[in-house]
Amino acid sequence: MISKMLQRRNFIKALSACGIAGLIPATMPTPALSITRPYQLTAGKSAFNISGSKQADTDMWLYNGSCPGPLLRLRRGEILRAEVTNQLDVPTTVHWHGIRNINDMDGVADLTQAPIEPGESFTYEFPVNHSGTFWYHAHTMSWQQVARGLYGPLIIDDDDDPVTDHDICLMIDDWRLDDTGQIHQSSLGSLHDWSHAGRLGNWLTVNAQSDPAFSVKPGARVRLRLINAANARVLTLRFDGVEAQLVALDGAPCRAETINTIKLAPAQRADVICDLVTEKAFIREISTGTDHPAGHFVATQELGKATAPKNAINTALVPPLPDLRQVRRITVHMQGGAMGNLTEARYDGAVLPLRELAQKHKKLWAFNGQIGDYNNIFAEIDLGSVVSLDVINDTAWPHAMHLHGHHFWVMSDDPTVDLPSGQRDTWLMQPQERASLVFVADNPGMWLFHCHMLEHAAAGMGAVLAID
């Protein structure tokens, strides 16, 4: 198994000599390519104020000293080129979340690339063939590096995007701060967090601010791009003072739907088009049962009149579910964590009791009795296959399951599950939920399938799918 992984990596590296066009999977759309201006991202230690003007700056790890990191914005069919320099004291990498990427550019340290060591740089270069709302974040010890601020938004525009007066991206996070407004460092790596719900914060920010204000045209049509950048918090957002329509999830179009609340698991995104019906409109986070302000919009006459038509929104066609007669079914039995039923699991070639796994290795979660490990291939899949990951969340906790390099359709026999009309790249599995995540394995490489509660992934909830 390991030799096959090494062969695959060497094969991809050999292809890199052929140039970027030679790296595009044959089954992916190939619009005319053009190089954009290159981006420069530097991961380093920075002081940034996220706790209010009357508080001291917080010591953070950021891209280019900004929180969130710089907005990267391209058009579909362009090539993203980003040189990442590591000025931290520890290795890092960047994962481009939701992009159907070239495997060599996926940013998973020790799987798709070597870590970027302190003082070194690495250049990511790949085509962006799908429009939508995405994001980038550290994927080396991400439970710590994302918690310290290493993330930013990535937007891919398209000629067919709905016309709006404003286009606003909101990165929402809950930080765990101590009494001095600093990152609560002693709880980083907490075994309690790793075995329970993950690292939940105590301070909500939107674009690193508390309840930011946005000036908009009176009666404007606004496209909100919502990104949950939290380590583990499942957000519930409510919209007041607007007529809101959901038009995309995880960067993929869905059938337009009128909403007033939306739930976003860690790493999930939603595009919502809002028509202002009052002079002020509000977003509130309500997952805890208490309203927390998450931004508001103020109609400002000085910006002029709204011009975007308030016509019905026609989203891009949602791809139909593929023919399932030849589907490859792969069972994923999720176990572990506090109040779970996992007693032992295989790790590093041996079956060990859960107590030893937790105390000696900080491993607490397993798929099919196997602790997640990049050295083990969970499933080998033929290129072009239709695959169904039949997932059973046999734990006491929710899990935001993310598949790298692909989008999937969600199927369930449970009539109470609110299934999406389009595809997702991250799906929130409730305790004891069963769901089938169906995808076409049209992107070759070593791809991760893992929980995006980042502490759960670090503690073993992940697997490598080899598509070749």
N, C-alpha and C positions, 0 to 999 in steps of 0.2 A: 504494500500500500504506500509506504513512505517513498519508495523508489519511483512509483508512478507520479507522486506529487512533485518530486524533484525533476523528473523528466518534463512534466508539464511546465514548471517554472522556467526551465532552460529553453523550452520550445518558445515560450512567450518572449523571453529575452532575445532569442535569436531573431524573432520577427521584428523586433524594434529597429533593427538595422534597415528594414525595408521602408521606413518612414511611416507617418501617421496614417495615411490612407490604407496601408497594408495591415493595420491593426484593427480596422473596423470589422466586427463580425459580419459574415456574409449575409446573415439573415436580418440585419438591422437596416433601416432606411438609410440611404446615403445621399442626402442633398448636397448641393455644391458647397465645398468647404472653403472657409476663409479664416485666416489667423486674425484674431483680435489683438489689441494692444496687450502685451503681457502684464499679468498681475504679479505683484511682489507681496508675499505674506511673511511676516517675521513673528515667530512665537517667542514671547519673552515675558519677563516679570514687569508688571506695571502697577501703578497706584491709580485707582479710578473710583469716583464717587458713585456708589449705587444706593447708599442709605440716607441720602438727603443732604441739603446744603448746610445744615447745622451739624453734620457729622463729619468725622475724619474720613479721608479716602480709604478705600479698602485695598489691601495688597492682593493682586490677582495675577493670573497668567492669561495673556491676551494676544490676539493677532494685531500687529501694528499699533499696540497701545490703545485699542478701541474696543468698546463693549456696546453691542456685539462687534465682531470683527467687520472689516469693510464689506459693504454690499458688492457682490460680484454680479454683474448683469450682462447677459449676452443675448443674441438672437438664435433661434433654432437654426442649425446648420453651420454655426460657427465652431471654432475650436477654442476651447478653454486652455490657456497656458498659464500656469501659476508656479513661480519659483518660491519654495518654502524654505526659509532659513530658521534654524533652531538656535535660539539664544538662551534656552533653558539649561538647567544643570542635568536634565534627564533626557532620554531619547523621546521622540515623538513621531507621529505621522498624521496625515489628513485624509479623512474619508469623506467622499462626496455623496451625501446621503440622498438616496432616491434616484440618482442618475444611473441609467443602464450603461454602465461604464465598461471600458476595457479592463480586463482583470488585473493587468499589471499596474493600473492606475487607481485601484480601488482603495488603497491606503491602509490595509490591515497589516500591521507589523508582524514579521515572521511568518506570514502566509503569502501575501502578494508582493511584498517588498521588504527589504531590510529597514530597520528603524533609522530615522534621521538622527544621527548622534549629535550631542552638543557641539556647536560651532560649525556643523555641516549644513549643506543645502541639498534639496531634491526638487526637480522640476516635474510637475504633473502636466501632461498634455493629452487631451482627448477631445473628440467631437461631442457636441451636445445636440442630439438628434430628436429630443422631445422637449416641448415647452412646459412650463409650470413653475411651481414654487418648491424649491429644494433648499438644502443647507449643507454646510461643511462643518466638520468638527474633528477634534483629535481622536485618534483610534489606537492610541498606545496608553495603557492604564487610563482609559477614558473615564472610569468612575471617579478619578481624581482630577484629570486634566479638564474635562468638561465642567466639573463642579467648580473649578477655579476660573472658568470663563473662556476656554478655547473653543469658540464656535462663531459662525457668522452666516448670513443669508446668501443664497444663490438663486437668482431668478433668470429664467429663460423665456424671452418674449417670442411671440408669434404674430404673423400678419392677421390671423383670424381671432385674436383676442377681443373680447367684448369692449366696446368704447365706454370709457368712464372719465369723469372729471378729475379724479385723483386715484393714485395707485400707492397704497401704503402697506409696508411690511412691518409686522409686529412680532418680535421674538420675545416669548414669554418664558420666564424662569422663576423658580422659587429657590432662593439661596438659603443655606443654613449659616447664619451669622452669630457670632458671640456678642456679649454685652457691649463690646467696643466697636462693633460694626465690621469686624474682620471675619474672614472665612473661618468657620469652626474647624480648626485643623485636627484637633485631637479625636474627632469622630470620623475623620476620613479613614476608610477601611474598617469601620466598626462591624464586628461580627453580627451584632444585632441587626444592623441595616441589611447586611448581606443575606441574612436568613429570614427576614421579614419583608416589608414592603419596599425596601430600598431606601436611599437617602432622601428623606422628605425635608423641605426647607421651612423657614419661618419668616421669609421676607420676599414678597412678590414684586417683580419688576417687569416692565414692558419696555423693550429697547433700553434696558438698564436704568429706567426711571420708574418712580412710583406715580401711577395715574398721569401719564403724559397727556398734554393737550395738543390737539391737531386743528389748525385753522383750515376750514374748507369753504367752498362756495355755498351760498344759501341754496337749499334744495338739491345739493350735489348728489351725483351717483359716484360712490366710492368703492373701489376694489380693495378689500382687506385681505392680506396674505398672512395668515396666522401660523406660527411655528411654535410648537412646544419644545423648548430647549432644556427642560428640567431633567435631572437624573432619573427621577422616579415618579414625580407627581402627575396624576391624571387630572387634567384641568377640565372644568365645566364653565363655559363662557356664556353669558346672557347679553343680548343686545336690546337696548332700550332707546326709543326715539328714532328708530329706522325701520324700514321694511327690508328684510335681509333674505337673500337667496343664496343658497349653497351651490357652487358651480364646479368645484374641483376638490378632490381629496388626494393627498400625498402626491401632488403634481399631475394627477390623471383626471380627465374630465369625468363628471358624473351627470346624471339627469338633474336639471335645475330644480331646486326644491326650496320652498319657503320655510324658514326656520326662525326661532327666536333664541334657541340655545344650541350649543354644540359641545360635544365631549371630545377632547384630544388627549390621547395617551402620549407618553414621552416619544419624541421624534416624529409624531404625526403632524400633518399640515392640512389646512383647509383654506380654500379661496371663497370668500363671501362677498357678494356685491350688495351694497347697502344704499338705499335711497333715503336721504334725510327727510323726515317729515316734521321735525321740530327744529328750533334754533340751536338746541344742544342735544347731543346723543351720547350714550354712555355704553361702555363695555364693563361688565362686572364678572369677577371670578367667584363661583358659588359652590365649589365642590365640597367645602367643609361645612356648609350650612350657614355660613356667614358671608355677607356680601363684601368683597374686596374690590376696590376700584382698579380697573385695568385699562384705563384710557378713556378720554372723552373728546368729542368733536364739537367745535364751535363754528357756527355759520358766520362768515366774515364778509361783509359787503365789499370791502376793499379788494377782494380777490376777483370781483366781477361776477357775471352771471354764469350759472351752470349751463352747459351746452350739450352734455351727453344725453341722447334720447332715452326716455324711460320705457322703451319698448320691451317686449318679452325677450328674455335671454335665451338664445339658442347656443347651447354648448356643443363642442365637437362631438362627433359620434362616439359612443361608448363601444369599445371592441366587444364583439360577441364572444360568449363562452366557447372554447374550442370543442371539437368532437371528442367525447369522453369514452368512446368505445374501445380505444386502445390505450387508455390512461394507465400510467405507472403509479401504483399506490405505495406510499411509504408511510408507515405508522410512526408517529412521534409521540411517545408516552412520556409526558413531563411529570417528574416527581421531585420531591425534596422540600427543603425549607422548614421553618418552624411549623409545628402542628401538621406535619406531613406524614406520609407512610413509607418513606424511603429508609431502609435499614442498612443497606450496603450498596456499593456501586464500584464499577471498574475504573481505575485511575492509574495511569503510568504502568500499565501491564499487569496490575494486581487488583483483586477484589478486596476492598477495605470496608470496615464498618463505618457508618456515618459519623460516629463520634471521632474516630481517628481522622477521617477526611476533613472534618470541621476544625479540629484542634491543631492538627499538624500541617494541613494544606489549605485551609480556608475554602474548601470545596463543599457545597451544600446542595447542589441541584444536578439533575441528570436527565438525559434523554435515553429511553430504553435501557436503563441501568448503566449508562456510560457517562462519566463526567466529560464535559466538553474539553477537547484537546486538539490543537491544530495538527498534531502528528497523526491523528486518526481520521480517516475518511468515513463519514456517516453513511453515505450512499454514493455509488457510481452511476451516472446517468448518461444515456446516449444523447448526443446533440440533436435537437429537434423534437425530443420526446415531449408528450403532454404528461405532466407530473401532478399528482395530488398528494400534498403533505397532509395526512389525516392526523390532526393534532388533538391530543387529549390532555387537558390541563388538570391533571390529577393532583393538584396542590390546593392549599388554602389561600392563595394569593393571585391577583391578576398579573398577567404578563403581556408586555407589548412586543409581539413577535415580528421581527424584521428580517426580510430576505434581501441580501445584497444582489445587485446586478439584474434584478427582474422585478416586475409587478405581477400580482396574482389576483385571481377572482376568489371571493369568499363564498363558500357554500355551507349550509347547515340544515339539519332536519328539525332544529328547534324553532318553532314558530315565534318564539318570544325574542329571538335575536334579530336586531335591526340590521339587515344585510345591506352593504353598499351597492349602489347601482353600477358603479364602475370598479376599476381595479385599485388595489392598495399596495404599498410596500411594507406597511406596518399595521398589524391587526391586534387589537386588545382582546386577549383571551381571559374571560372571567373564570373564577374558580369552578372547577368541574365542568367547564364548557368543552364541547367537542365541535370542531370545525374542520373543513377541508379547504386548504389553500392551494388553488389550482393555478399552475403556470406552465408556459411553454419554455422549455429549456433551450432557448435559442442563442444563448450567450456563453461561450465556452470559458472554462477556467475553474478555479477553486473559490467557491462562494460561501460566505457565512450565512447561517440561519441562526439567529440568537435573540434573546430577550433584550429589549432596549431599556428595561430597568437596569442601569449599567452595573449596579452591584450584583445583580443576578447573573449577568453575563460573566463577570469576573469570577463568580463562585461556581461556574460550571455549566450554565444554561446556554449552550451553544453547540453548533455542529458544522462540519465542513461538507458541502455538497460538491462533488467533482463532476463537471459536465465536459464531456469530450467525445 
